[in-house]
Amino acid sequence: MITIKEAISKKDLKAFVKFPFSLYKDSEYWVPPIIKQELETFNKDKNPIFKDADARFFLAFKDGKVVGRVAAIINWLEINNQGIKKMRFGWFDFIDDLEVSKKLLETVETIGRKNNLEYTEGPVGFSNLDKVGILTEGFENIGPMITWYNYPYYVNHYQAHGFIIEKKYSESKFLFENVKPEAFKKAQELIKRRYGLKALKFTKTEEVMPYADRMFDLFNESYASLSSFVEITDIQKEYFKKKFISFVNPEYIKFVVDSEDKLIGFAIVMPRFAEALQKIKGNLFPFGFRHILKAKKNSKDVIFYLIGIHPEYQNKGVHAVIFNEYYEVFTEKGIKTCYRTPELEDNEAIHKIWKHFDPVVYRRRKTFKKDL
């Protein structure tokens, strides 16, 4: 018999966070989250997303043992500002038992109906900066820390419960040694002269902070046209600055400004922490920090996390300025492989930006939808 329990207490929320550690204990490809950081994500007193969203967390039990979990999420900004009556769900993991996944999804669907929502979609997080989609191809690859991993049987469960594909994402990579600088070297000089642009270089994290809020504003502007985009609010900016920027080498943050110091382009690249996270098994203490710091300093693989160009400057070659900056840094650091985070397959603009790098798609993922 399957029973569902809402995770409210600290003990239950910790069980919610730690369930994948047992589910994927034999997987060489799963990358564990940092337990403390994951708990803070679900803490209504620490994560400002809860000012604009509701979330409830559920555990599935069978014979007294946790066998599944799901987060049921309502983003009120999405519903009230965009009129998208979507019931979100994420952090959805389960053993290969159709009854387990069915009970968890029915719990989500019930909440959606009670709130007069029209459909449910997942797996997704609270916002566009959260993880998205289940893996459907490329199970034999270790992913970055900012994606979910899952077993192949997950797809069968969605289909068995009447879900259909909603969005498709691809993850690509390319060898840095294959990058041809002539594709952007001359162009970036011309672009800078034509539009009076300048690339900013940083060596310390504190140098980045005065521009961070403007970066999030530009993120909102440059991604607003994408499907299901939910803007980052002012209070969320502070949270994301503390959560993400400390993980990023300052030299991996690139801003492009115009002659009036207005931010018109940005990009964030992160070192690849996957192997370090596998070693520390979710714990920063007592020695986890060492592995993280070592990866931050020495990783020869990087992940292009975010890139955004102001709508007025899109299709004007500004990305060439950004790529030239990274080319110089990556050459100096001896970078081997560049990875890209999940990108919507119908986002033609982003695919055009990368076409000269001969990227190879190594993983695909999807979200699934069901009418309520």
Contacts in CASP RR format, 6 or more apart in sequence:
PFRMAT RR
TARGET T0000
AUTHOR 0000-0000-0000
METHOD contacts of the structure
MODEL  1
MITIKEAISKKDLKAFVKFPFSLYKDSEYWVPPIIKQELETFNKDKNPIF
KDADARFFLAFKDGKVVGRVAAIINWLEINNQGIKKMRFGWFDFIDDLEV
SKKLLETVETIGRKNNLEYTEGPVGFSNLDKVGILTEGFENIGPMITWYN
YPYYVNHYQAHGFIIEKKYSESKFLFENVKPEAFKKAQELIKRRYGLKAL
KFTKTEEVMPYADRMFDLFNESYASLSSFVEITDIQKEYFKKKFISFVNP
EYIKFVVDSEDKLIGFAIVMPRFAEALQKIKGNLFPFGFRHILKAKKNSK
DVIFYLIGIHPEYQNKGVHAVIFNEYYEVFTEKGIKTCYRTPELEDNEAI
HKIWKHFDPVVYRRRKTFKKDL
1 62 0 8 1.000
2 60 0 8 1.000
2 61 0 8 1.000
2 62 0 8 1.000
2 67 0 8 1.000
2 97 0 8 1.000
2 99 0 8 1.000
2 100 0 8 1.000
2 103 0 8 1.000
3 60 0 8 1.000
3 61 0 8 1.000
3 62 0 8 1.000
4 58 0 8 1.000
4 59 0 8 1.000
4 60 0 8 1.000
4 61 0 8 1.000
4 103 0 8 1.000
4 104 0 8 1.000
4 107 0 8 1.000
5 12 0 8 1.000
5 58 0 8 1.000
5 59 0 8 1.000
5 61 0 8 1.000
6 12 0 8 1.000
6 56 0 8 1.000
6 57 0 8 1.000
6 58 0 8 1.000
6 59 0 8 1.000
7 13 0 8 1.000
7 15 0 8 1.000
7 16 0 8 1.000
7 57 0 8 1.000
7 58 0 8 1.000
7 59 0 8 1.000
7 69 0 8 1.000
8 57 0 8 1.000
12 57 0 8 1.000
12 59 0 8 1.000
13 39 0 8 1.000
13 42 0 8 1.000
13 57 0 8 1.000
14 35 0 8 1.000
14 39 0 8 1.000
15 59 0 8 1.000
15 66 0 8 1.000
16 42 0 8 1.000
16 57 0 8 1.000
16 59 0 8 1.000
16 69 0 8 1.000
16 91 0 8 1.000
17 33 0 8 1.000
17 35 0 8 1.000
17 38 0 8 1.000
17 39 0 8 1.000
17 42 0 8 1.000
18 35 0 8 1.000
19 59 0 8 1.000
19 66 0 8 1.000
19 68 0 8 1.000
19 69 0 8 1.000
19 93 0 8 1.000
20 30 0 8 1.000
20 32 0 8 1.000
20 93 0 8 1.000
21 32 0 8 1.000
21 281 0 8 1.000
21 282 0 8 1.000
22 66 0 8 1.000
23 68 0 8 1.000
23 93 0 8 1.000
23 95 0 8 1.000
24 30 0 8 1.000
24 32 0 8 1.000
24 149 0 8 1.000
27 149 0 8 1.000
27 151 0 8 1.000
28 142 0 8 1.000
29 139 0 8 1.000
29 140 0 8 1.000
29 141 0 8 1.000
29 142 0 8 1.000
29 143 0 8 1.000
29 149 0 8 1.000
30 149 0 8 1.000
31 142 0 8 1.000
31 143 0 8 1.000
31 144 0 8 1.000
31 145 0 8 1.000
31 149 0 8 1.000
31 274 0 8 1.000
31 277 0 8 1.000
31 278 0 8 1.000
32 277 0 8 1.000
32 278 0 8 1.000
32 280 0 8 1.000
32 281 0 8 1.000
32 282 0 8 1.000
33 145 0 8 1.000
33 277 0 8 1.000
33 282 0 8 1.000
34 277 0 8 1.000
34 280 0 8 1.000
34 282 0 8 1.000
34 283 0 8 1.000
34 284 0 8 1.000
35 282 0 8 1.000
35 283 0 8 1.000
36 284 0 8 1.000
37 243 0 8 1.000
40 46 0 8 1.000
40 47 0 8 1.000
41 47 0 8 1.000
42 55 0 8 1.000
42 57 0 8 1.000
42 71 0 8 1.000
44 50 0 8 1.000
46 239 0 8 1.000
47 126 0 8 1.000
47 239 0 8 1.000
48 233 0 8 1.000
48 235 0 8 1.000
48 236 0 8 1.000
48 238 0 8 1.000
48 239 0 8 1.000
49 126 0 8 1.000
49 127 0 8 1.000
49 236 0 8 1.000
49 239 0 8 1.000
51 233 0 8 1.000
51 235 0 8 1.000
52 75 0 8 1.000
52 76 0 8 1.000
52 77 0 8 1.000
52 233 0 8 1.000
53 73 0 8 1.000
53 74 0 8 1.000
53 75 0 8 1.000
53 76 0 8 1.000
53 77 0 8 1.000
53 126 0 8 1.000
54 73 0 8 1.000
54 74 0 8 1.000
54 76 0 8 1.000
55 71 0 8 1.000
55 72 0 8 1.000
55 73 0 8 1.000
55 74 0 8 1.000
55 126 0 8 1.000
56 71 0 8 1.000
56 72 0 8 1.000
56 111 0 8 1.000
57 69 0 8 1.000
57 70 0 8 1.000
57 71 0 8 1.000
57 72 0 8 1.000
57 91 0 8 1.000
58 69 0 8 1.000
58 70 0 8 1.000
58 71 0 8 1.000
58 72 0 8 1.000
58 104 0 8 1.000
58 107 0 8 1.000
59 66 0 8 1.000
59 68 0 8 1.000
59 69 0 8 1.000
60 66 0 8 1.000
60 67 0 8 1.000
60 68 0 8 1.000
60 69 0 8 1.000
60 94 0 8 1.000
60 100 0 8 1.000
60 103 0 8 1.000
60 104 0 8 1.000
61 67 0 8 1.000
62 95 0 8 1.000
62 97 0 8 1.000
62 100 0 8 1.000
67 94 0 8 1.000
67 95 0 8 1.000
67 97 0 8 1.000
67 100 0 8 1.000
68 93 0 8 1.000
68 94 0 8 1.000
68 95 0 8 1.000
68 100 0 8 1.000
68 101 0 8 1.000
68 104 0 8 1.000
69 91 0 8 1.000
69 92 0 8 1.000
69 93 0 8 1.000
69 94 0 8 1.000
69 104 0 8 1.000
70 89 0 8 1.000
70 90 0 8 1.000
70 91 0 8 1.000
70 92 0 8 1.000
70 93 0 8 1.000
70 104 0 8 1.000
70 105 0 8 1.000
70 107 0 8 1.000
70 108 0 8 1.000
71 89 0 8 1.000
71 90 0 8 1.000
71 91 0 8 1.000
71 92 0 8 1.000
71 125 0 8 1.000
72 87 0 8 1.000
72 88 0 8 1.000
72 89 0 8 1.000
72 107 0 8 1.000
72 108 0 8 1.000
72 111 0 8 1.000
72 112 0 8 1.000
73 87 0 8 1.000
73 88 0 8 1.000
73 89 0 8 1.000
73 90 0 8 1.000
73 124 0 8 1.000
73 125 0 8 1.000
73 126 0 8 1.000
74 87 0 8 1.000
74 88 0 8 1.000
74 111 0 8 1.000
74 112 0 8 1.000
74 115 0 8 1.000
74 117 0 8 1.000
75 86 0 8 1.000
75 88 0 8 1.000
75 126 0 8 1.000
75 127 0 8 1.000
75 230 0 8 1.000
77 230 0 8 1.000
77 231 0 8 1.000
77 233 0 8 1.000
78 84 0 8 1.000
78 86 0 8 1.000
78 228 0 8 1.000
78 230 0 8 1.000
79 85 0 8 1.000
79 86 0 8 1.000
79 117 0 8 1.000
81 231 0 8 1.000
82 230 0 8 1.000
84 228 0 8 1.000
85 116 0 8 1.000
85 117 0 8 1.000
85 118 0 8 1.000
85 119 0 8 1.000
86 117 0 8 1.000
86 118 0 8 1.000
86 119 0 8 1.000
86 120 0 8 1.000
86 121 0 8 1.000
86 228 0 8 1.000
87 108 0 8 1.000
87 109 0 8 1.000
87 111 0 8 1.000
87 112 0 8 1.000
87 115 0 8 1.000
87 117 0 8 1.000
87 119 0 8 1.000
87 120 0 8 1.000
87 121 0 8 1.000
87 372 0 8 1.000
88 120 0 8 1.000
88 121 0 8 1.000
88 122 0 8 1.000
88 124 0 8 1.000
88 125 0 8 1.000
88 126 0 8 1.000
89 105 0 8 1.000
89 108 0 8 1.000
89 120 0 8 1.000
89 121 0 8 1.000
89 122 0 8 1.000
89 123 0 8 1.000
89 124 0 8 1.000
90 122 0 8 1.000
90 123 0 8 1.000
90 124 0 8 1.000
90 125 0 8 1.000
91 123 0 8 1.000
91 125 0 8 1.000
92 101 0 8 1.000
92 104 0 8 1.000
92 122 0 8 1.000
92 123 0 8 1.000
93 150 0 8 1.000
94 100 0 8 1.000
94 101 0 8 1.000
94 104 0 8 1.000
94 154 0 8 1.000
94 157 0 8 1.000
96 151 0 8 1.000
96 153 0 8 1.000
98 157 0 8 1.000
98 160 0 8 1.000
98 161 0 8 1.000
101 157 0 8 1.000
101 161 0 8 1.000
102 161 0 8 1.000
105 120 0 8 1.000
105 161 0 8 1.000
105 370 0 8 1.000
108 120 0 8 1.000
109 120 0 8 1.000
109 370 0 8 1.000
109 372 0 8 1.000
112 120 0 8 1.000
112 372 0 8 1.000
113 372 0 8 1.000
117 372 0 8 1.000
118 371 0 8 1.000
118 372 0 8 1.000
119 369 0 8 1.000
119 370 0 8 1.000
119 371 0 8 1.000
119 372 0 8 1.000
120 369 0 8 1.000
120 370 0 8 1.000
120 372 0 8 1.000
121 166 0 8 1.000
121 228 0 8 1.000
121 367 0 8 1.000
121 368 0 8 1.000
121 369 0 8 1.000
122 133 0 8 1.000
122 166 0 8 1.000
122 367 0 8 1.000
122 368 0 8 1.000
122 369 0 8 1.000
123 131 0 8 1.000
123 132 0 8 1.000
123 133 0 8 1.000
123 134 0 8 1.000
123 148 0 8 1.000
123 367 0 8 1.000
124 130 0 8 1.000
124 132 0 8 1.000
124 133 0 8 1.000
124 228 0 8 1.000
124 367 0 8 1.000
125 131 0 8 1.000
125 132 0 8 1.000
127 230 0 8 1.000
127 232 0 8 1.000
127 236 0 8 1.000
128 223 0 8 1.000
128 226 0 8 1.000
128 228 0 8 1.000
128 229 0 8 1.000
128 230 0 8 1.000
128 232 0 8 1.000
129 232 0 8 1.000
129 240 0 8 1.000
131 146 0 8 1.000
131 147 0 8 1.000
131 148 0 8 1.000
132 147 0 8 1.000
132 148 0 8 1.000
132 169 0 8 1.000
132 342 0 8 1.000
132 365 0 8 1.000
132 367 0 8 1.000
133 148 0 8 1.000
133 167 0 8 1.000
133 169 0 8 1.000
133 342 0 8 1.000
133 365 0 8 1.000
133 366 0 8 1.000
133 367 0 8 1.000
134 148 0 8 1.000
134 150 0 8 1.000
134 154 0 8 1.000
134 155 0 8 1.000
134 158 0 8 1.000
134 365 0 8 1.000
134 366 0 8 1.000
134 367 0 8 1.000
134 368 0 8 1.000
135 147 0 8 1.000
135 148 0 8 1.000
135 149 0 8 1.000
135 150 0 8 1.000
135 154 0 8 1.000
135 363 0 8 1.000
135 364 0 8 1.000
135 365 0 8 1.000
136 155 0 8 1.000
136 364 0 8 1.000
136 365 0 8 1.000
136 366 0 8 1.000
137 363 0 8 1.000
137 364 0 8 1.000
138 362 0 8 1.000
138 363 0 8 1.000
138 364 0 8 1.000
139 151 0 8 1.000
139 152 0 8 1.000
141 362 0 8 1.000
141 363 0 8 1.000
142 274 0 8 1.000
142 275 0 8 1.000
142 278 0 8 1.000
143 149 0 8 1.000
143 171 0 8 1.000
143 274 0 8 1.000
143 339 0 8 1.000
143 363 0 8 1.000
144 270 0 8 1.000
144 272 0 8 1.000
144 273 0 8 1.000
144 274 0 8 1.000
144 303 0 8 1.000
144 339 0 8 1.000
144 341 0 8 1.000
145 273 0 8 1.000
145 274 0 8 1.000
145 277 0 8 1.000
146 270 0 8 1.000
146 303 0 8 1.000
146 305 0 8 1.000
146 341 0 8 1.000
147 171 0 8 1.000
147 341 0 8 1.000
147 342 0 8 1.000
147 365 0 8 1.000
158 368 0 8 1.000
161 370 0 8 1.000
162 370 0 8 1.000
163 368 0 8 1.000
163 369 0 8 1.000
163 370 0 8 1.000
164 368 0 8 1.000
164 369 0 8 1.000
164 370 0 8 1.000
165 366 0 8 1.000
165 367 0 8 1.000
165 368 0 8 1.000
165 369 0 8 1.000
166 366 0 8 1.000
166 367 0 8 1.000
166 368 0 8 1.000
166 369 0 8 1.000
167 227 0 8 1.000
167 228 0 8 1.000
167 344 0 8 1.000
167 366 0 8 1.000
167 367 0 8 1.000
168 344 0 8 1.000
168 345 0 8 1.000
168 346 0 8 1.000
168 364 0 8 1.000
168 365 0 8 1.000
168 366 0 8 1.000
169 342 0 8 1.000
169 343 0 8 1.000
169 344 0 8 1.000
169 345 0 8 1.000
169 364 0 8 1.000
169 365 0 8 1.000
169 366 0 8 1.000
169 367 0 8 1.000
170 342 0 8 1.000
170 343 0 8 1.000
170 345 0 8 1.000
170 361 0 8 1.000
170 363 0 8 1.000
170 364 0 8 1.000
170 365 0 8 1.000
171 339 0 8 1.000
171 340 0 8 1.000
171 341 0 8 1.000
171 342 0 8 1.000
171 343 0 8 1.000
171 361 0 8 1.000
171 362 0 8 1.000
171 363 0 8 1.000
171 364 0 8 1.000
171 365 0 8 1.000
172 339 0 8 1.000
172 340 0 8 1.000
172 343 0 8 1.000
172 354 0 8 1.000
172 359 0 8 1.000
172 360 0 8 1.000
172 361 0 8 1.000
172 362 0 8 1.000
173 337 0 8 1.000
173 338 0 8 1.000
173 339 0 8 1.000
173 340 0 8 1.000
173 359 0 8 1.000
173 360 0 8 1.000
173 362 0 8 1.000
174 337 0 8 1.000
174 338 0 8 1.000
174 354 0 8 1.000
174 357 0 8 1.000
174 358 0 8 1.000
174 359 0 8 1.000
174 360 0 8 1.000
175 336 0 8 1.000
175 337 0 8 1.000
175 338 0 8 1.000
176 330 0 8 1.000
176 334 0 8 1.000
176 335 0 8 1.000
176 336 0 8 1.000
176 337 0 8 1.000
176 338 0 8 1.000
177 336 0 8 1.000
178 357 0 8 1.000
178 358 0 8 1.000
179 327 0 8 1.000
179 357 0 8 1.000
180 356 0 8 1.000
181 324 0 8 1.000
181 327 0 8 1.000
183 320 0 8 1.000
183 356 0 8 1.000
184 319 0 8 1.000
184 320 0 8 1.000
184 323 0 8 1.000
184 324 0 8 1.000
184 327 0 8 1.000
184 356 0 8 1.000
185 324 0 8 1.000
185 327 0 8 1.000
187 317 0 8 1.000
187 320 0 8 1.000
188 317 0 8 1.000
188 320 0 8 1.000
188 321 0 8 1.000
188 323 0 8 1.000
188 324 0 8 1.000
191 197 0 8 1.000
191 316 0 8 1.000
191 317 0 8 1.000
191 318 0 8 1.000
191 320 0 8 1.000
191 321 0 8 1.000
192 198 0 8 1.000
192 199 0 8 1.000
192 321 0 8 1.000
195 258 0 8 1.000
195 313 0 8 1.000
195 316 0 8 1.000
195 318 0 8 1.000
196 258 0 8 1.000
196 259 0 8 1.000
197 256 0 8 1.000
197 257 0 8 1.000
197 258 0 8 1.000
197 259 0 8 1.000
197 264 0 8 1.000
197 318 0 8 1.000
197 321 0 8 1.000
198 256 0 8 1.000
198 257 0 8 1.000
198 258 0 8 1.000
198 259 0 8 1.000
199 254 0 8 1.000
199 255 0 8 1.000
199 256 0 8 1.000
199 321 0 8 1.000
199 322 0 8 1.000
199 324 0 8 1.000
199 325 0 8 1.000
200 211 0 8 1.000
200 254 0 8 1.000
200 255 0 8 1.000
200 256 0 8 1.000
200 257 0 8 1.000
201 251 0 8 1.000
201 325 0 8 1.000
202 208 0 8 1.000
202 250 0 8 1.000
202 251 0 8 1.000
202 253 0 8 1.000
203 250 0 8 1.000
203 251 0 8 1.000
204 250 0 8 1.000
205 245 0 8 1.000
205 246 0 8 1.000
205 248 0 8 1.000
205 250 0 8 1.000
207 250 0 8 1.000
208 245 0 8 1.000
208 250 0 8 1.000
208 253 0 8 1.000
209 241 0 8 1.000
209 245 0 8 1.000
211 255 0 8 1.000
211 263 0 8 1.000
212 237 0 8 1.000
212 241 0 8 1.000
212 245 0 8 1.000
213 234 0 8 1.000
213 237 0 8 1.000
214 263 0 8 1.000
215 255 0 8 1.000
215 263 0 8 1.000
215 266 0 8 1.000
216 232 0 8 1.000
216 236 0 8 1.000
216 237 0 8 1.000
216 240 0 8 1.000
217 263 0 8 1.000
218 263 0 8 1.000
218 264 0 8 1.000
218 265 0 8 1.000
218 266 0 8 1.000
218 308 0 8 1.000
218 310 0 8 1.000
219 232 0 8 1.000
219 266 0 8 1.000
219 306 0 8 1.000
219 308 0 8 1.000
220 231 0 8 1.000
220 232 0 8 1.000
221 310 0 8 1.000
221 311 0 8 1.000
222 265 0 8 1.000
222 308 0 8 1.000
222 309 0 8 1.000
222 310 0 8 1.000
222 311 0 8 1.000
222 314 0 8 1.000
223 229 0 8 1.000
223 308 0 8 1.000
224 231 0 8 1.000
226 344 0 8 1.000
226 347 0 8 1.000
227 344 0 8 1.000
232 240 0 8 1.000
244 268 0 8 1.000
245 253 0 8 1.000
247 270 0 8 1.000
247 273 0 8 1.000
247 292 0 8 1.000
247 296 0 8 1.000
248 268 0 8 1.000
248 269 0 8 1.000
248 270 0 8 1.000
248 305 0 8 1.000
249 271 0 8 1.000
249 296 0 8 1.000
251 329 0 8 1.000
252 268 0 8 1.000
252 269 0 8 1.000
252 270 0 8 1.000
252 271 0 8 1.000
252 302 0 8 1.000
252 326 0 8 1.000
252 329 0 8 1.000
253 266 0 8 1.000
253 267 0 8 1.000
253 268 0 8 1.000
253 269 0 8 1.000
254 266 0 8 1.000
254 267 0 8 1.000
254 268 0 8 1.000
254 269 0 8 1.000
254 322 0 8 1.000
254 325 0 8 1.000
254 326 0 8 1.000
255 263 0 8 1.000
255 265 0 8 1.000
255 266 0 8 1.000
256 263 0 8 1.000
256 264 0 8 1.000
256 265 0 8 1.000
256 266 0 8 1.000
256 318 0 8 1.000
256 321 0 8 1.000
256 322 0 8 1.000
257 263 0 8 1.000
257 264 0 8 1.000
258 264 0 8 1.000
263 310 0 8 1.000
264 309 0 8 1.000
264 310 0 8 1.000
264 312 0 8 1.000
264 313 0 8 1.000
264 318 0 8 1.000
265 308 0 8 1.000
265 309 0 8 1.000
265 310 0 8 1.000
265 313 0 8 1.000
265 318 0 8 1.000
265 322 0 8 1.000
266 306 0 8 1.000
266 307 0 8 1.000
266 308 0 8 1.000
266 322 0 8 1.000
267 304 0 8 1.000
267 306 0 8 1.000
267 307 0 8 1.000
267 308 0 8 1.000
267 322 0 8 1.000
267 326 0 8 1.000
268 304 0 8 1.000
268 305 0 8 1.000
268 306 0 8 1.000
268 307 0 8 1.000
269 302 0 8 1.000
269 303 0 8 1.000
269 304 0 8 1.000
269 305 0 8 1.000
269 326 0 8 1.000
270 302 0 8 1.000
270 303 0 8 1.000
270 305 0 8 1.000
271 295 0 8 1.000
271 296 0 8 1.000
271 297 0 8 1.000
271 299 0 8 1.000
271 301 0 8 1.000
271 302 0 8 1.000
271 303 0 8 1.000
272 295 0 8 1.000
272 299 0 8 1.000
272 301 0 8 1.000
272 302 0 8 1.000
272 303 0 8 1.000
272 339 0 8 1.000
273 292 0 8 1.000
273 295 0 8 1.000
273 296 0 8 1.000
273 299 0 8 1.000
275 295 0 8 1.000
276 288 0 8 1.000
276 291 0 8 1.000
276 292 0 8 1.000
276 294 0 8 1.000
276 295 0 8 1.000
277 291 0 8 1.000
277 292 0 8 1.000
279 288 0 8 1.000
279 291 0 8 1.000
280 287 0 8 1.000
280 288 0 8 1.000
280 291 0 8 1.000
280 292 0 8 1.000
284 292 0 8 1.000
300 333 0 8 1.000
300 334 0 8 1.000
300 335 0 8 1.000
300 336 0 8 1.000
300 337 0 8 1.000
301 335 0 8 1.000
301 336 0 8 1.000
301 337 0 8 1.000
301 338 0 8 1.000
301 339 0 8 1.000
302 330 0 8 1.000
302 335 0 8 1.000
302 337 0 8 1.000
302 338 0 8 1.000
302 339 0 8 1.000
303 338 0 8 1.000
303 339 0 8 1.000
303 340 0 8 1.000
303 341 0 8 1.000
304 338 0 8 1.000
304 339 0 8 1.000
304 340 0 8 1.000
304 341 0 8 1.000
305 341 0 8 1.000
306 341 0 8 1.000
307 319 0 8 1.000
307 322 0 8 1.000
307 350 0 8 1.000
307 353 0 8 1.000
309 318 0 8 1.000
309 319 0 8 1.000
314 349 0 8 1.000
315 349 0 8 1.000
319 353 0 8 1.000
330 338 0 8 1.000
338 357 0 8 1.000
340 354 0 8 1.000
340 359 0 8 1.000
342 365 0 8 1.000
343 350 0 8 1.000
343 351 0 8 1.000
344 350 0 8 1.000
END
